[in-house]
């Protein structure tokens, strides 16, 4: 299992855009990205995402942690 690095919301959003998600809207401090019928919500702040939150974003996007780390680079 890949150990996930500290990731800012902006970096996670960049990966989502890279794999075909589209930024749809923001509600409060959360941005919503959509690809087909799949939606992913990303908390929008300046701190690193918590590990569990990042894992959920990766899972909702249909990626593996390894793919996500590769796309970060």
mmCIF file of the N, C-alpha and C atoms, coordinates in Angstrom:
data_MODEL
# 
_entry.id   MODEL 
# 
loop_
_atom_site.group_PDB 
_atom_site.id 
_atom_site.type_symbol 
_atom_site.label_atom_id 
_atom_site.label_alt_id 
_atom_site.label_comp_id 
_atom_site.label_asym_id 
_atom_site.label_entity_id 
_atom_site.label_seq_id 
_atom_site.pdbx_PDB_ins_code 
_atom_site.Cartn_x 
_atom_site.Cartn_y 
_atom_site.Cartn_z 
_atom_site.occupancy 
_atom_site.B_iso_or_equiv 
_atom_site.pdbx_formal_charge 
_atom_site.auth_seq_id 
_atom_site.auth_comp_id 
_atom_site.auth_asym_id 
_atom_site.auth_atom_id 
_atom_site.pdbx_PDB_model_num 
ATOM 1   N N  . UNK A 1 1  ? 0.838   -1.175 0.000   1.00 0.00 ? 1  UNK A N  1 
ATOM 2   C CA . UNK A 1 1  ? 0.000   0.000  0.000   1.00 0.00 ? 1  UNK A CA 1 
ATOM 3   C C  . UNK A 1 1  ? 0.885   1.241  0.000   1.00 0.00 ? 1  UNK A C  1 
ATOM 4   N N  . UNK A 1 2  ? 0.535   2.205  -0.815  1.00 0.00 ? 2  UNK A N  1 
ATOM 5   C CA . UNK A 1 2  ? 1.308   3.423  -0.942  1.00 0.00 ? 2  UNK A CA 1 
ATOM 6   C C  . UNK A 1 2  ? 1.015   4.372  0.209   1.00 0.00 ? 2  UNK A C  1 
ATOM 7   N N  . UNK A 1 3  ? 2.052   4.925  0.795   1.00 0.00 ? 3  UNK A N  1 
ATOM 8   C CA . UNK A 1 3  ? 1.869   5.939  1.828   1.00 0.00 ? 3  UNK A CA 1 
ATOM 9   C C  . UNK A 1 3  ? 1.592   7.259  1.120   1.00 0.00 ? 3  UNK A C  1 
ATOM 10  N N  . UNK A 1 4  ? 0.505   7.897  1.499   1.00 0.00 ? 4  UNK A N  1 
ATOM 11  C CA . UNK A 1 4  ? 0.112   9.138  0.837   1.00 0.00 ? 4  UNK A CA 1 
ATOM 12  C C  . UNK A 1 4  ? 0.881   10.321 1.415   1.00 0.00 ? 4  UNK A C  1 
ATOM 13  N N  . UNK A 1 5  ? 1.383   11.193 0.554   1.00 0.00 ? 5  UNK A N  1 
ATOM 14  C CA . UNK A 1 5  ? 2.079   12.386 1.037   1.00 0.00 ? 5  UNK A CA 1 
ATOM 15  C C  . UNK A 1 5  ? 1.069   13.425 1.517   1.00 0.00 ? 5  UNK A C  1 
ATOM 16  N N  . UNK A 1 6  ? 1.556   14.464 2.186   1.00 0.00 ? 6  UNK A N  1 
ATOM 17  C CA . UNK A 1 6  ? 0.699   15.584 2.547   1.00 0.00 ? 6  UNK A CA 1 
ATOM 18  C C  . UNK A 1 6  ? 0.288   16.307 1.271   1.00 0.00 ? 6  UNK A C  1 
ATOM 19  N N  . UNK A 1 7  ? -1.007  16.510 1.092   1.00 0.00 ? 7  UNK A N  1 
ATOM 20  C CA . UNK A 1 7  ? -1.513  17.098 -0.148  1.00 0.00 ? 7  UNK A CA 1 
ATOM 21  C C  . UNK A 1 7  ? -2.444  18.251 0.186   1.00 0.00 ? 7  UNK A C  1 
ATOM 22  N N  . UNK A 1 8  ? -2.234  19.372 -0.456  1.00 0.00 ? 8  UNK A N  1 
ATOM 23  C CA . UNK A 1 8  ? -3.118  20.528 -0.312  1.00 0.00 ? 8  UNK A CA 1 
ATOM 24  C C  . UNK A 1 8  ? -4.358  20.314 -1.191  1.00 0.00 ? 8  UNK A C  1 
ATOM 25  N N  . UNK A 1 9  ? -5.482  20.923 -0.833  1.00 0.00 ? 9  UNK A N  1 
ATOM 26  C CA . UNK A 1 9  ? -6.684  20.792 -1.659  1.00 0.00 ? 9  UNK A CA 1 
ATOM 27  C C  . UNK A 1 9  ? -6.450  21.214 -3.112  1.00 0.00 ? 9  UNK A C  1 
ATOM 28  N N  . UNK A 1 10 ? -5.655  22.237 -3.324  1.00 0.00 ? 10 UNK A N  1 
ATOM 29  C CA . UNK A 1 10 ? -5.375  22.713 -4.683  1.00 0.00 ? 10 UNK A CA 1 
ATOM 30  C C  . UNK A 1 10 ? -4.682  21.623 -5.514  1.00 0.00 ? 10 UNK A C  1 
ATOM 31  N N  . UNK A 1 11 ? -3.777  20.863 -4.877  1.00 0.00 ? 11 UNK A N  1 
ATOM 32  C CA . UNK A 1 11 ? -3.066  19.778 -5.577  1.00 0.00 ? 11 UNK A CA 1 
ATOM 33  C C  . UNK A 1 11 ? -4.015  18.621 -5.894  1.00 0.00 ? 11 UNK A C  1 
ATOM 34  N N  . UNK A 1 12 ? -4.897  18.291 -4.950  1.00 0.00 ? 12 UNK A N  1 
ATOM 35  C CA . UNK A 1 12 ? -5.871  17.223 -5.183  1.00 0.00 ? 12 UNK A CA 1 
ATOM 36  C C  . UNK A 1 12 ? -6.807  17.611 -6.321  1.00 0.00 ? 12 UNK A C  1 
ATOM 37  N N  . UNK A 1 13 ? -7.220  18.873 -6.348  1.00 0.00 ? 13 UNK A N  1 
ATOM 38  C CA . UNK A 1 13 ? -8.102  19.348 -7.417  1.00 0.00 ? 13 UNK A CA 1 
ATOM 39  C C  . UNK A 1 13 ? -7.403  19.274 -8.770  1.00 0.00 ? 13 UNK A C  1 
ATOM 40  N N  . UNK A 1 14 ? -6.110  19.574 -8.807  1.00 0.00 ? 14 UNK A N  1 
ATOM 41  C CA . UNK A 1 14 ? -5.355  19.508 -10.063 1.00 0.00 ? 14 UNK A CA 1 
ATOM 42  C C  . UNK A 1 14 ? -5.333  18.079 -10.601 1.00 0.00 ? 14 UNK A C  1 
ATOM 43  N N  . UNK A 1 15 ? -5.200  17.100 -9.715  1.00 0.00 ? 15 UNK A N  1 
ATOM 44  C CA . UNK A 1 15 ? -5.223  15.696 -10.146 1.00 0.00 ? 15 UNK A CA 1 
ATOM 45  C C  . UNK A 1 15 ? -6.602  15.351 -10.707 1.00 0.00 ? 15 UNK A C  1 
ATOM 46  N N  . UNK A 1 16 ? -7.661  15.792 -10.028 1.00 0.00 ? 16 UNK A N  1 
ATOM 47  C CA . UNK A 1 16 ? -9.013  15.519 -10.519 1.00 0.00 ? 16 UNK A CA 1 
ATOM 48  C C  . UNK A 1 16 ? -9.219  16.109 -11.911 1.00 0.00 ? 16 UNK A C  1 
ATOM 49  N N  . UNK A 1 17 ? -8.759  17.331 -12.116 1.00 0.00 ? 17 UNK A N  1 
ATOM 50  C CA . UNK A 1 17 ? -8.891  17.960 -13.432 1.00 0.00 ? 17 UNK A CA 1 
ATOM 51  C C  . UNK A 1 17 ? -8.097  17.184 -14.478 1.00 0.00 ? 17 UNK A C  1 
ATOM 52  N N  . UNK A 1 18 ? -6.926  16.679 -14.098 1.00 0.00 ? 18 UNK A N  1 
ATOM 53  C CA . UNK A 1 18 ? -6.070  15.916 -15.011 1.00 0.00 ? 18 UNK A CA 1 
ATOM 54  C C  . UNK A 1 18 ? -6.734  14.632 -15.496 1.00 0.00 ? 18 UNK A C  1 
ATOM 55  N N  . UNK A 1 19 ? -7.559  14.017 -14.642 1.00 0.00 ? 19 UNK A N  1 
ATOM 56  C CA . UNK A 1 19 ? -8.197  12.755 -15.027 1.00 0.00 ? 19 UNK A CA 1 
ATOM 57  C C  . UNK A 1 19 ? -9.598  12.960 -15.598 1.00 0.00 ? 19 UNK A C  1 
ATOM 58  N N  . UNK A 1 20 ? -9.958  14.213 -15.881 1.00 0.00 ? 20 UNK A N  1 
ATOM 59  C CA . UNK A 1 20 ? -11.205 14.463 -16.594 1.00 0.00 ? 20 UNK A CA 1 
ATOM 60  C C  . UNK A 1 20 ? -12.363 15.006 -15.783 1.00 0.00 ? 20 UNK A C  1 
ATOM 61  N N  . UNK A 1 21 ? -12.156 15.283 -14.509 1.00 0.00 ? 21 UNK A N  1 
ATOM 62  C CA . UNK A 1 21 ? -13.228 15.887 -13.722 1.00 0.00 ? 21 UNK A CA 1 
ATOM 63  C C  . UNK A 1 21 ? -13.342 17.361 -14.086 1.00 0.00 ? 21 UNK A C  1 
ATOM 64  N N  . UNK A 1 22 ? -14.519 17.908 -13.878 1.00 0.00 ? 22 UNK A N  1 
ATOM 65  C CA . UNK A 1 22 ? -14.783 19.305 -14.202 1.00 0.00 ? 22 UNK A CA 1 
ATOM 66  C C  . UNK A 1 22 ? -15.263 20.016 -12.937 1.00 0.00 ? 22 UNK A C  1 
ATOM 67  N N  . UNK A 1 23 ? -14.705 21.203 -12.689 1.00 0.00 ? 23 UNK A N  1 
ATOM 68  C CA . UNK A 1 23 ? -15.141 22.000 -11.537 1.00 0.00 ? 23 UNK A CA 1 
ATOM 69  C C  . UNK A 1 23 ? -16.538 22.523 -11.829 1.00 0.00 ? 23 UNK A C  1 
ATOM 70  N N  . UNK A 1 24 ? -17.491 22.245 -10.936 1.00 0.00 ? 24 UNK A N  1 
ATOM 71  C CA . UNK A 1 24 ? -18.877 22.624 -11.174 1.00 0.00 ? 24 UNK A CA 1 
ATOM 72  C C  . UNK A 1 24 ? -19.294 23.820 -10.329 1.00 0.00 ? 24 UNK A C  1 
ATOM 73  N N  . UNK A 1 25 ? -19.035 23.738 -9.025  1.00 0.00 ? 25 UNK A N  1 
ATOM 74  C CA . UNK A 1 25 ? -19.476 24.829 -8.150  1.00 0.00 ? 25 UNK A CA 1 
ATOM 75  C C  . UNK A 1 25 ? -18.769 24.728 -6.805  1.00 0.00 ? 25 UNK A C  1 
ATOM 76  N N  . UNK A 1 26 ? -18.960 25.782 -6.018  1.00 0.00 ? 26 UNK A N  1 
ATOM 77  C CA . UNK A 1 26 ? -18.450 25.792 -4.653  1.00 0.00 ? 26 UNK A CA 1 
ATOM 78  C C  . UNK A 1 26 ? -19.603 26.131 -3.735  1.00 0.00 ? 26 UNK A C  1 
ATOM 79  N N  . UNK A 1 27 ? -19.690 25.398 -2.645  1.00 0.00 ? 27 UNK A N  1 
ATOM 80  C CA . UNK A 1 27 ? -20.710 25.688 -1.644  1.00 0.00 ? 27 UNK A CA 1 
ATOM 81  C C  . UNK A 1 27 ? -19.988 25.827 -0.314  1.00 0.00 ? 27 UNK A C  1 
ATOM 82  N N  . UNK A 1 28 ? -19.925 27.035 0.187   1.00 0.00 ? 28 UNK A N  1 
ATOM 83  C CA . UNK A 1 28 ? -19.174 27.283 1.414   1.00 0.00 ? 28 UNK A CA 1 
ATOM 84  C C  . UNK A 1 28 ? -17.703 27.046 1.165   1.00 0.00 ? 28 UNK A C  1 
ATOM 85  N N  . UNK A 1 29 ? -17.100 26.175 1.964   1.00 0.00 ? 29 UNK A N  1 
ATOM 86  C CA . UNK A 1 29 ? -15.669 25.904 1.816   1.00 0.00 ? 29 UNK A CA 1 
ATOM 87  C C  . UNK A 1 29 ? -15.420 24.558 1.133   1.00 0.00 ? 29 UNK A C  1 
ATOM 88  N N  . UNK A 1 30 ? -16.362 24.099 0.307   1.00 0.00 ? 30 UNK A N  1 
ATOM 89  C CA . UNK A 1 30 ? -16.221 22.824 -0.395  1.00 0.00 ? 30 UNK A CA 1 
ATOM 90  C C  . UNK A 1 30 ? -16.440 23.032 -1.890  1.00 0.00 ? 30 UNK A C  1 
ATOM 91  N N  . UNK A 1 31 ? -15.519 22.498 -2.690  1.00 0.00 ? 31 UNK A N  1 
ATOM 92  C CA . UNK A 1 31 ? -15.656 22.554 -4.147  1.00 0.00 ? 31 UNK A CA 1 
ATOM 93  C C  . UNK A 1 31 ? -16.125 21.196 -4.649  1.00 0.00 ? 31 UNK A C  1 
ATOM 94  N N  . UNK A 1 32 ? -17.010 21.230 -5.646  1.00 0.00 ? 32 UNK A N  1 
ATOM 95  C CA . UNK A 1 32 ? -17.570 20.007 -6.202  1.00 0.00 ? 32 UNK A CA 1 
ATOM 96  C C  . UNK A 1 32 ? -17.051 19.826 -7.625  1.00 0.00 ? 32 UNK A C  1 
ATOM 97  N N  . UNK A 1 33 ? -16.514 18.631 -7.880  1.00 0.00 ? 33 UNK A N  1 
ATOM 98  C CA . UNK A 1 33 ? -15.997 18.257 -9.196  1.00 0.00 ? 33 UNK A CA 1 
ATOM 99  C C  . UNK A 1 33 ? -16.820 17.077 -9.696  1.00 0.00 ? 33 UNK A C  1 
ATOM 100 N N  . UNK A 1 34 ? -17.138 17.079 -11.007 1.00 0.00 ? 34 UNK A N  1 
ATOM 101 C CA . UNK A 1 34 ? -17.992 16.042 -11.571 1.00 0.00 ? 34 UNK A CA 1 
ATOM 102 C C  . UNK A 1 34 ? -17.367 15.484 -12.841 1.00 0.00 ? 34 UNK A C  1 
ATOM 103 N N  . UNK A 1 35 ? -17.531 14.156 -13.012 1.00 0.00 ? 35 UNK A N  1 
ATOM 104 C CA . UNK A 1 35 ? -17.133 13.472 -14.251 1.00 0.00 ? 35 UNK A CA 1 
ATOM 105 C C  . UNK A 1 35 ? -18.232 12.466 -14.537 1.00 0.00 ? 35 UNK A C  1 
ATOM 106 N N  . UNK A 1 36 ? -19.048 12.752 -15.543 1.00 0.00 ? 36 UNK A N  1 
ATOM 107 C CA . UNK A 1 36 ? -20.205 11.894 -15.820 1.00 0.00 ? 36 UNK A CA 1 
ATOM 108 C C  . UNK A 1 36 ? -21.177 11.967 -14.660 1.00 0.00 ? 36 UNK A C  1 
ATOM 109 N N  . UNK A 1 37 ? -21.456 10.818 -14.065 1.00 0.00 ? 37 UNK A N  1 
ATOM 110 C CA . UNK A 1 37 ? -22.381 10.795 -12.928 1.00 0.00 ? 37 UNK A CA 1 
ATOM 111 C C  . UNK A 1 37 ? -21.648 10.705 -11.586 1.00 0.00 ? 37 UNK A C  1 
ATOM 112 N N  . UNK A 1 38 ? -20.323 10.823 -11.626 1.00 0.00 ? 38 UNK A N  1 
ATOM 113 C CA . UNK A 1 38 ? -19.516 10.720 -10.404 1.00 0.00 ? 38 UNK A CA 1 
ATOM 114 C C  . UNK A 1 38 ? -19.174 12.113 -9.893  1.00 0.00 ? 38 UNK A C  1 
ATOM 115 N N  . UNK A 1 39 ? -19.492 12.374 -8.641  1.00 0.00 ? 39 UNK A N  1 
ATOM 116 C CA . UNK A 1 39 ? -19.167 13.657 -8.028  1.00 0.00 ? 39 UNK A CA 1 
ATOM 117 C C  . UNK A 1 39 ? -18.168 13.476 -6.900  1.00 0.00 ? 39 UNK A C  1 
ATOM 118 N N  . UNK A 1 40 ? -17.248 14.427 -6.784  1.00 0.00 ? 40 UNK A N  1 
ATOM 119 C CA . UNK A 1 40 ? -16.245 14.399 -5.719  1.00 0.00 ? 40 UNK A CA 1 
ATOM 120 C C  . UNK A 1 40 ? -16.235 15.768 -5.054  1.00 0.00 ? 40 UNK A C  1 
ATOM 121 N N  . UNK A 1 41 ? -16.316 15.786 -3.736  1.00 0.00 ? 41 UNK A N  1 
ATOM 122 C CA . UNK A 1 41 ? -16.284 17.026 -2.976  1.00 0.00 ? 41 UNK A CA 1 
ATOM 123 C C  . UNK A 1 41 ? -14.906 17.186 -2.343  1.00 0.00 ? 41 UNK A C  1 
ATOM 124 N N  . UNK A 1 42 ? -14.314 18.372 -2.535  1.00 0.00 ? 42 UNK A N  1 
ATOM 125 C CA . UNK A 1 42 ? -12.986 18.652 -1.978  1.00 0.00 ? 42 UNK A CA 1 
ATOM 126 C C  . UNK A 1 42 ? -13.102 19.826 -1.009  1.00 0.00 ? 42 UNK A C  1 
ATOM 127 N N  . UNK A 1 43 ? -12.763 19.634 0.278   1.00 0.00 ? 43 UNK A N  1 
ATOM 128 C CA . UNK A 1 43 ? -12.749 20.760 1.211   1.00 0.00 ? 43 UNK A CA 1 
ATOM 129 C C  . UNK A 1 43 ? -11.707 21.773 0.738   1.00 0.00 ? 43 UNK A C  1 
ATOM 130 N N  . UNK A 1 44 ? -12.054 23.052 0.759   1.00 0.00 ? 44 UNK A N  1 
ATOM 131 C CA . UNK A 1 44 ? -11.168 24.076 0.198   1.00 0.00 ? 44 UNK A CA 1 
ATOM 132 C C  . UNK A 1 44 ? -10.619 24.959 1.307   1.00 0.00 ? 44 UNK A C  1 
ATOM 133 N N  . UNK A 1 45 ? -9.359  24.708 1.686   1.00 0.00 ? 45 UNK A N  1 
ATOM 134 C CA . UNK A 1 45 ? -8.673  25.507 2.701   1.00 0.00 ? 45 UNK A CA 1 
ATOM 135 C C  . UNK A 1 45 ? -7.183  25.455 2.410   1.00 0.00 ? 45 UNK A C  1 
ATOM 136 N N  . UNK A 1 46 ? -6.364  26.053 3.265   1.00 0.00 ? 46 UNK A N  1 
ATOM 137 C CA . UNK A 1 46 ? -4.928  26.152 2.976   1.00 0.00 ? 46 UNK A CA 1 
ATOM 138 C C  . UNK A 1 46 ? -4.094  25.035 3.602   1.00 0.00 ? 46 UNK A C  1 
ATOM 139 N N  . UNK A 1 47 ? -4.667  24.273 4.515   1.00 0.00 ? 47 UNK A N  1 
ATOM 140 C CA . UNK A 1 47 ? -3.911  23.208 5.184   1.00 0.00 ? 47 UNK A CA 1 
ATOM 141 C C  . UNK A 1 47 ? -3.899  21.940 4.334   1.00 0.00 ? 47 UNK A C  1 
ATOM 142 N N  . UNK A 1 48 ? -2.996  21.011 4.680   1.00 0.00 ? 48 UNK A N  1 
ATOM 143 C CA . UNK A 1 48 ? -2.996  19.702 4.028   1.00 0.00 ? 48 UNK A CA 1 
ATOM 144 C C  . UNK A 1 48 ? -4.306  18.981 4.351   1.00 0.00 ? 48 UNK A C  1 
ATOM 145 N N  . UNK A 1 49 ? -4.775  18.191 3.384   1.00 0.00 ? 49 UNK A N  1 
ATOM 146 C CA . UNK A 1 49 ? -5.962  17.375 3.624   1.00 0.00 ? 49 UNK A CA 1 
ATOM 147 C C  . UNK A 1 49 ? -5.613  16.269 4.614   1.00 0.00 ? 49 UNK A C  1 
ATOM 148 N N  . UNK A 1 50 ? -6.543  15.936 5.469   1.00 0.00 ? 50 UNK A N  1 
ATOM 149 C CA . UNK A 1 50 ? -6.322  14.824 6.391   1.00 0.00 ? 50 UNK A CA 1 
ATOM 150 C C  . UNK A 1 50 ? -6.264  13.530 5.587   1.00 0.00 ? 50 UNK A C  1 
ATOM 151 N N  . UNK A 1 51 ? -5.516  12.578 6.078   1.00 0.00 ? 51 UNK A N  1 
ATOM 152 C CA . UNK A 1 51 ? -5.279  11.333 5.330   1.00 0.00 ? 51 UNK A CA 1 
ATOM 153 C C  . UNK A 1 51 ? -6.585  10.613 4.975   1.00 0.00 ? 51 UNK A C  1 
ATOM 154 N N  . UNK A 1 52 ? -7.520  10.521 5.908   1.00 0.00 ? 52 UNK A N  1 
ATOM 155 C CA . UNK A 1 52 ? -8.797  9.845  5.641   1.00 0.00 ? 52 UNK A CA 1 
ATOM 156 C C  . UNK A 1 52 ? -9.618  10.576 4.594   1.00 0.00 ? 52 UNK A C  1 
ATOM 157 N N  . UNK A 1 53 ? -9.603  11.903 4.650   1.00 0.00 ? 53 UNK A N  1 
ATOM 158 C CA . UNK A 1 53 ? -10.323 12.708 3.665   1.00 0.00 ? 53 UNK A CA 1 
ATOM 159 C C  . UNK A 1 53 ? -9.723  12.503 2.285   1.00 0.00 ? 53 UNK A C  1 
ATOM 160 N N  . UNK A 1 54 ? -8.403  12.497 2.210   1.00 0.00 ? 54 UNK A N  1 
ATOM 161 C CA . UNK A 1 54 ? -7.726  12.289 0.931   1.00 0.00 ? 54 UNK A CA 1 
ATOM 162 C C  . UNK A 1 54 ? -8.042  10.901 0.372   1.00 0.00 ? 54 UNK A C  1 
ATOM 163 N N  . UNK A 1 55 ? -8.055  9.888  1.231   1.00 0.00 ? 55 UNK A N  1 
ATOM 164 C CA . UNK A 1 55 ? -8.390  8.532  0.771   1.00 0.00 ? 55 UNK A CA 1 
ATOM 165 C C  . UNK A 1 55 ? -9.806  8.482  0.198   1.00 0.00 ? 55 UNK A C  1 
ATOM 166 N N  . UNK A 1 56 ? -10.742 9.185  0.827   1.00 0.00 ? 56 UNK A N  1 
ATOM 167 C CA . UNK A 1 56 ? -12.118 9.206  0.328   1.00 0.00 ? 56 UNK A CA 1 
ATOM 168 C C  . UNK A 1 56 ? -12.205 9.908  -1.031  1.00 0.00 ? 56 UNK A C  1 
ATOM 169 N N  . UNK A 1 57 ? -11.460 10.992 -1.195  1.00 0.00 ? 57 UNK A N  1 
ATOM 170 C CA . UNK A 1 57 ? -11.441 11.700 -2.478  1.00 0.00 ? 57 UNK A CA 1 
ATOM 171 C C  . UNK A 1 57 ? -10.912 10.768 -3.562  1.00 0.00 ? 57 UNK A C  1 
ATOM 172 N N  . UNK A 1 58 ? -9.827  10.064 -3.258  1.00 0.00 ? 58 UNK A N  1 
ATOM 173 C CA . UNK A 1 58 ? -9.227  9.133  -4.223  1.00 0.00 ? 58 UNK A CA 1 
ATOM 174 C C  . UNK A 1 58 ? -10.214 8.017  -4.560  1.00 0.00 ? 58 UNK A C  1 
ATOM 175 N N  . UNK A 1 59 ? -10.866 7.460  -3.547  1.00 0.00 ? 59 UNK A N  1 
ATOM 176 C CA . UNK A 1 59 ? -11.829 6.375  -3.755  1.00 0.00 ? 59 UNK A CA 1 
ATOM 177 C C  . UNK A 1 59 ? -13.019 6.852  -4.587  1.00 0.00 ? 59 UNK A C  1 
ATOM 178 N N  . UNK A 1 60 ? -13.561 8.034  -4.265  1.00 0.00 ? 60 UNK A N  1 
ATOM 179 C CA . UNK A 1 60 ? -14.706 8.560  -5.006  1.00 0.00 ? 60 UNK A CA 1 
ATOM 180 C C  . UNK A 1 60 ? -14.354 8.828  -6.464  1.00 0.00 ? 60 UNK A C  1 
ATOM 181 N N  . UNK A 1 61 ? -13.104 9.201  -6.712  1.00 0.00 ? 61 UNK A N  1 
ATOM 182 C CA . UNK A 1 61 ? -12.665 9.494  -8.077  1.00 0.00 ? 61 UNK A CA 1 
ATOM 183 C C  . UNK A 1 61 ? -12.387 8.220  -8.868  1.00 0.00 ? 61 UNK A C  1 
ATOM 184 N N  . UNK A 1 62 ? -12.385 7.066  -8.200  1.00 0.00 ? 62 UNK A N  1 
ATOM 185 C CA . UNK A 1 62 ? -12.136 5.808  -8.887  1.00 0.00 ? 62 UNK A CA 1 
ATOM 186 C C  . UNK A 1 62 ? -10.667 5.564  -9.185  1.00 0.00 ? 62 UNK A C  1 
ATOM 187 N N  . UNK A 1 63 ? -9.792  6.174  -8.400  1.00 0.00 ? 63 UNK A N  1 
ATOM 188 C CA . UNK A 1 63 ? -8.350  6.012  -8.579  1.00 0.00 ? 63 UNK A CA 1 
ATOM 189 C C  . UNK A 1 63 ? -7.789  5.114  -7.487  1.00 0.00 ? 63 UNK A C  1 
ATOM 190 N N  . UNK A 1 64 ? -6.592  4.608  -7.717  1.00 0.00 ? 64 UNK A N  1 
ATOM 191 C CA . UNK A 1 64 ? -5.868  3.911  -6.658  1.00 0.00 ? 64 UNK A CA 1 
ATOM 192 C C  . UNK A 1 64 ? -4.904  4.925  -6.041  1.00 0.00 ? 64 UNK A C  1 
ATOM 193 N N  . UNK A 1 65 ? -4.465  4.702  -4.810  1.00 0.00 ? 65 UNK A N  1 
ATOM 194 C CA . UNK A 1 65 ? -3.485  5.620  -4.217  1.00 0.00 ? 65 UNK A CA 1 
ATOM 195 C C  . UNK A 1 65 ? -2.219  5.738  -5.062  1.00 0.00 ? 65 UNK A C  1 
ATOM 196 N N  . UNK A 1 66 ? -1.799  4.631  -5.692  1.00 0.00 ? 66 UNK A N  1 
ATOM 197 C CA . UNK A 1 66 ? -0.599  4.658  -6.536  1.00 0.00 ? 66 UNK A CA 1 
ATOM 198 C C  . UNK A 1 66 ? -0.792  5.572  -7.742  1.00 0.00 ? 66 UNK A C  1 
ATOM 199 N N  . UNK A 1 67 ? -1.975  5.467  -8.385  1.00 0.00 ? 67 UNK A N  1 
ATOM 200 C CA . UNK A 1 67 ? -2.272  6.328  -9.538  1.00 0.00 ? 67 UNK A CA 1 
ATOM 201 C C  . UNK A 1 67 ? -2.283  7.795  -9.117  1.00 0.00 ? 67 UNK A C  1 
ATOM 202 N N  . UNK A 1 68 ? -2.899  8.050  -7.966  1.00 0.00 ? 68 UNK A N  1 
ATOM 203 C CA . UNK A 1 68 ? -2.995  9.425  -7.481  1.00 0.00 ? 68 UNK A CA 1 
ATOM 204 C C  . UNK A 1 68 ? -1.612  10.026 -7.252  1.00 0.00 ? 68 UNK A C  1 
ATOM 205 N N  . UNK A 1 69 ? -0.739  9.271  -6.583  1.00 0.00 ? 69 UNK A N  1 
ATOM 206 C CA . UNK A 1 69 ? 0.621   9.760  -6.301  1.00 0.00 ? 69 UNK A CA 1 
ATOM 207 C C  . UNK A 1 69 ? 1.373   10.003 -7.610  1.00 0.00 ? 69 UNK A C  1 
ATOM 208 N N  . UNK A 1 70 ? 1.205   9.106  -8.586  1.00 0.00 ? 70 UNK A N  1 
ATOM 209 C CA . UNK A 1 70 ? 1.871   9.271  -9.885  1.00 0.00 ? 70 UNK A CA 1 
ATOM 210 C C  . UNK A 1 70 ? 1.374   10.537 -10.589 1.00 0.00 ? 70 UNK A C  1 
ATOM 211 N N  . UNK A 1 71 ? 0.069   10.797 -10.506 1.00 0.00 ? 71 UNK A N  1 
ATOM 212 C CA . UNK A 1 71 ? -0.507  11.978 -11.158 1.00 0.00 ? 71 UNK A CA 1 
ATOM 213 C C  . UNK A 1 71 ? -0.141  13.279 -10.448 1.00 0.00 ? 71 UNK A C  1 
ATOM 214 N N  . UNK A 1 72 ? 0.223   13.196 -9.171  1.00 0.00 ? 72 UNK A N  1 
ATOM 215 C CA . UNK A 1 72 ? 0.657   14.391 -8.441  1.00 0.00 ? 72 UNK A CA 1 
ATOM 216 C C  . UNK A 1 72 ? 1.941   14.954 -9.028  1.00 0.00 ? 72 UNK A C  1 
ATOM 217 N N  . UNK A 1 73 ? 2.833   14.048 -9.438  1.00 0.00 ? 73 UNK A N  1 
ATOM 218 C CA . UNK A 1 73 ? 4.160   14.417 -9.903  1.00 0.00 ? 73 UNK A CA 1 
ATOM 219 C C  . UNK A 1 73 ? 4.140   15.209 -11.135 1.00 0.00 ? 73 UNK A C  1 
# 
